[in-house]
């Protein structure tokens, strides 16, 4: 058997993540994104969804962009006819 990765990597957990059927493919829960002029966060879902960020409707699509205006925590939600999912990301100040 061959195991890939670095010493201490949790290979089984990582492999199982790939098997999950998450509605939101990007961004991932806990992502930290640096806010710069024109920062665009790609929103990707498994199917067409209604996208929300900070409780504001962004649009209906499988993929679209979110342009954050300020730093802090952002809750991103995707809702389809049969499923809803939320991820929390952080927008950090430019260094």
C-alpha positions as CSV (number, residue, x, y, z in Angstrom):
1,X,0.0,0.0,0.0
2,X,1.3,3.5,-0.9
3,X,0.5,6.5,1.3
4,X,0.9,10.0,-0.2
5,X,1.6,13.2,1.7
6,X,3.9,14.5,4.4
7,X,4.7,12.9,7.7
8,X,1.8,13.6,10.1
9,X,-0.8,14.1,7.3
10,X,-4.2,12.7,8.0
11,X,-4.5,10.8,4.7
12,X,-7.8,9.0,5.6
13,X,-9.6,12.2,6.6
14,X,-8.4,14.0,3.5
15,X,-9.4,11.2,1.2
16,X,-12.8,11.1,2.8
17,X,-13.3,14.8,2.2
18,X,-13.1,14.1,-1.6
19,X,-16.0,11.7,-1.3
20,X,-18.3,14.1,0.4
21,X,-21.1,15.5,-1.7
22,X,-21.0,19.1,-0.5
23,X,-23.2,21.6,-2.3
24,X,-20.6,24.4,-2.0
25,X,-17.3,23.5,-3.8
26,X,-15.6,26.8,-3.2
27,X,-14.8,28.6,-1.0
28,X,-14.1,26.2,1.8
29,X,-15.1,26.6,5.4
30,X,-12.4,28.5,7.3
31,X,-10.7,30.0,4.2
32,X,-8.9,33.3,4.9
33,X,-8.7,35.7,1.9
34,X,-6.7,38.8,1.8
35,X,-8.7,41.9,0.8
36,X,-7.0,43.8,-2.0
37,X,-8.4,46.2,-4.6
38,X,-10.6,44.1,-6.8
39,X,-10.5,40.9,-4.8
40,X,-12.9,38.4,-6.3
41,X,-13.8,35.2,-4.5
42,X,-15.0,32.5,-6.8
43,X,-18.2,30.8,-5.7
44,X,-18.7,27.3,-7.1
45,X,-21.5,24.8,-6.3
46,X,-22.4,21.3,-7.5
47,X,-25.6,22.6,-9.1
48,X,-27.4,25.9,-9.8
49,X,-28.1,27.6,-6.4
50,X,-29.1,30.9,-4.9
51,X,-26.0,32.5,-3.5
52,X,-26.0,34.8,-0.4
53,X,-23.2,36.6,1.3
54,X,-23.8,38.5,4.6
55,X,-27.5,37.7,4.1
56,X,-27.6,39.6,0.8
57,X,-28.8,37.8,-2.4
58,X,-26.0,37.7,-5.0
59,X,-27.6,35.7,-7.8
60,X,-28.6,32.3,-9.1
61,X,-25.9,30.3,-10.8
62,X,-23.6,27.3,-10.5
63,X,-20.5,29.7,-10.5
64,X,-20.2,33.4,-9.8
65,X,-17.9,35.9,-8.1
66,X,-18.2,37.7,-4.8
67,X,-16.4,41.0,-4.3
68,X,-15.9,41.7,-0.6
69,X,-15.8,45.3,0.4
70,X,-14.6,45.0,4.0
71,X,-12.6,42.8,6.4
72,X,-14.1,40.4,8.9
73,X,-16.1,37.2,8.9
74,X,-18.4,36.4,6.0
75,X,-21.1,33.8,5.9
76,X,-21.7,32.5,2.4
77,X,-24.8,30.4,1.8
78,X,-26.0,28.4,-1.2
79,X,-29.6,27.1,-1.5
80,X,-31.0,24.8,-4.1
81,X,-34.4,23.2,-4.3
82,X,-33.4,20.3,-2.2
83,X,-30.4,21.4,-0.2
84,X,-28.8,24.4,1.6
85,X,-25.2,24.8,2.9
86,X,-23.2,27.5,4.6
87,X,-19.5,28.2,4.9
88,X,-17.7,30.8,7.0
89,X,-14.7,32.6,5.6
90,X,-12.5,35.5,6.8
91,X,-11.5,38.5,4.9
92,X,-8.2,39.8,6.1
93,X,-6.6,43.2,5.7
94,X,-3.9,43.7,3.1
95,X,-0.4,43.5,4.7
